[in-house]
Amino acid sequence: MSRPSTPLRARPAKGVRPTPPSDAEIHEHLFDALLDQRLAPGTRLREDELGQAFGVSRTRIRQVLIRLASEQLVTLVPNAGARVAEPTPDEAREVFEARALIEPVLLAGFVARATGADQRALHAWIVDEERARAAGERHDAIRMAGGFHLHIAQHAGNATLARVLRPLVSRTSLVLVRYGPQEIRELAHQGAGRAVCDCTEHRTILAAVKLRDAAAAGRAMVQHLARLRTQLVFDATTRAAPGLAELLGLQGAAG
C-alpha cells in the first residue's frame, strides 16, 4: 500500500492552461517535506522561489507560510522572510514530553474504537515502512513512520488532540535532524539511509492494540518516544540546504 507525499499536479499538455494547486495542497506538500526531513531546520523559504515552484503568487505562498508558522513549523522574521523552524534544546524536550502525554490518550481511543479494517490499515503503515527501509528509501520510511502515529490519531475519536499531534509529529522530524545522532544528521543531508523510528516498536504497539490492551499499548508508546528522546545530542550543527524546488521534488513542475 503506497502512500506518497501529496503530489503536485502533472504538467499539462502544451496549450492547456495549468490548474495551480490549492493552498491546502501547497500546505500539505510543505508539511510532508518537513515530516520526511527534506527541509532541514533553518532552511530559508523564499516566497518567490516557492511561488515559482508551485506556480502560484507570492501572496498565496505567504498565507501558507503563516499557517505553518502558527503550527510552529516555520519562523517568520520581519524584513527577513521565513525559515524552517530551528527547535531549541528545551523545545525539543517539550515536543517529546507533549507527545508522551497525548499519544497514550489517543491510543486508548483507538483501541476502543478501532475496527478490523483500522487495525489492518495500521499494519499496512508498518509494512510500507519496512519495505521503504529495505529499499533504502529513507524519506518514504520516515513518512510512513509518521503516518503510523497520525493514523492512530485520526481514528481515535478525538479530533482536538489529533490536530494538536499533527504538527508535533512534523516538529519531531525537525528535532531529529537538528539534534539526532550524528549518523542520522549525516543521512538527513545525504537523503539516504535508515529512518529513526523503529518498526519493531510499532509492531509491539500494534500487538497491544489487537489485544485491546490500551494500557500495554500506551506503555509501549511511551517507551518508544522515550527511546527517541534519549538519542538526542544537543551539539548538532546545521548545514546549507539545496534549492527549494530540488528539496520539494518540484523541478519542472511549474514555469
N, C-alpha and C positions, 0 to 999 in steps of 0.2 A: 504494500500500500504506500504509494509515493505521496509525499506532502511537500512539494516545492514551495519556495517563498513566493509571495504574490508577484506574478509576472507582469511586466509592462506589456501593453498591447503590441502585437506584432506590427511591423512596418507595413502600411497599406500599399496597395498596388499603385503604380505610377498614375498620377492624375486624380487619385482619390484623396480627398481631404482627411487627414488623420483625426481620430477622436482622442482628445487628450484624456489622461487618467483623471479620475475624481480625486478630490482632496483625501478621501478615506483610503483610496488605493495608494496614493503617494505616502500617506502616513504609515500604512501597513508595510510598504516596501522598505521604508527607512527603519521602522520598528524591527523588521526581520533582519536587516543589515546590522542593527545593534545587537539583536539576540544571538546571531550566529557569528559575531565578532569580526565582521568585515569592516566595521567602522570602529576604530580604536579610540579610547579616551583622548580628548584634546584635538581630534581631527576637526579642522575648520570646515564649516558647512556654508559655502558661499551661495548666496541666493541666485546669482546669475548663472553659476555653474550648474546648480541643481535645476534651475528653470530650463536651461538648455537641454540637460539630460532627460528631463521628463516631458519637455515640450509644452511647458506652461509658463505663466507670467511669474515674475518675482513676487508679486503681491500674494499669489496663491501659495507659493513656497513659504512666504513669511508666516502665513496663517498656520501652516502645518508645523513650522518650527516653534511657533508659540504654543501649540498644543503639546508638542514633545517636551518643551520647557516646563509646562505645567505638570508633566509626568516625571520631571527631574531627570530626563534623559539627555537634554540639551541645555546648555548655558547660554543665555542671551546677554551680551555685554554692550552697553550703549556705545555707539560710534565704532564698535569693533566687530559686530556681527555675531554669528552663532558658532558654537563649538560643541562637539560631543562632550558630555559631562565628564569630569575627572573626579571620581569619588575620593574623598579624603579617607585616611585610615578609620576615623570614627564613623564616617558614613558607611564604609564597607562593613564594619562590625554591625552597625544598626540594620543594614539590609538583611543580614543573616538572622539577627535577633527577631526582626519583624516576620520573616518567613517562618521561623521556628514557632512563632505564636499563631500565625494564620493558617499554615498548611495542615496541621493536625485537625483543626476545626473543619476545614474544607474536606479533608479525607473522611472524617466522621460522617459528614453529609453525603459524600459519595458512596460510602459503604452502605448507608441506609437506603439510598435511592437507586443505586446502580442496577441496571438490568443486565442480563447476559450479554446483550449487544454492547452495552457500555464497557463491560469488562473485556470483551474481545477487542474493542477499539483501543482500549488502554494497552492491551497486549501487543497490538499492531504497532503502536508507537515504539515499544521496546524492540520489536523485531526489525523495524525500519532503522532504528538507531544502530543496532548490532550490524546490520548489513552495510550501513554507511561507514562504520568503523572499519569493518573488514575490507572495504573497498578503498580506504584511505580518504574518504570524502568528509573531511573534518567539519566543514561548515554545515553540511547536511546533518551530521551526527549531533552537533551542538543544537541545531534547530529541533531535531527530534527529541533530544533530552529535555529541552524547554517545553516542547509540546506535550510531553508526558505530564508535567506538572500543571500546565494550563488546561489540559483535557479534564483532569480531576476537578479543577476549579470551576470549569464551565458546566459541569454536570453535578455539582454539589448542592444545588438548590439555594445558594446564597450569592446573588448577583453582586451585592455590595462588596463582599470580600473578594470575589473573583476580579472585580475591577481594580481593587487595591493590589492584588497579587500580580496582575499582568505586567505593569511597569517594573515591579520588584524583580521579576524573572529576567527582564532585559537588563536592569541595573546590575544584576549578578554577573552577567557576561562582561560588563564594563569593569567590575571589581576584579574578576579573574584575569582579564587582560592586563590590568594595572598592577595587581598585587599577587597574582597566582605564581606558582613555582616557575623558576627560570625556563624550564622546559616548555611550559605552557605558553609563556610570553614569547619565546622564540617561535614556536609553532604558529602563534596567532599572527605574527608578522610574515611568516613564510606561507601561511594559508594551507598548511598540510599537517598531517599527524592525527593524534587521537584527541578526543574530547575529554573534558574533566569529569563530567557526570558519569557515574558508574552504573552500567546496565544491570550488574548483579544486585545492587541495592534497589534498583527499580523493580526487579523481579521479586525481591523479598517483600516489598510493599504490595505488589500485585497479589502475591500469595496470601497475604493477610486480608486483602480486600475480598478475595474469593471465598475465604473462610468467614466473611462478615465479622471479622475481629477488628473493630475500629481502634481499640487500644493498642493492639500489636502494630497495626498499620501506622498509627501516629508515632509510636516509639521508633519504628524503622525510619520514618520520615525525618524525625528529629536527629537521629544518629547519622543519617545521610547528609543532612545540612551541616551538622557539626563537623563531619569529616572534611567537607569542602572548606569550611571556615578555617580549620586547622592548617590548611595548605597555604593560607595567605602569608605573604612575605612583604613587609612594609618597607622595602628599599628599592622598589621597582622604578625603572625609568621609562619614559615614553619615547617613541621614535616618530619620524616624519612618515606620513601615510601617502600612498599613491593618489592619483586623481580620483575625484568622487565618481565620475562615470565608470572608471575601471573597478572601483571598490563595489559599486552597486550593480555591476554587470549590465550597464545600460549603454555600452558603446554601440553607436549606430542606431540606437532606439529612437532618437529624436534628431531633429535638424534636417 
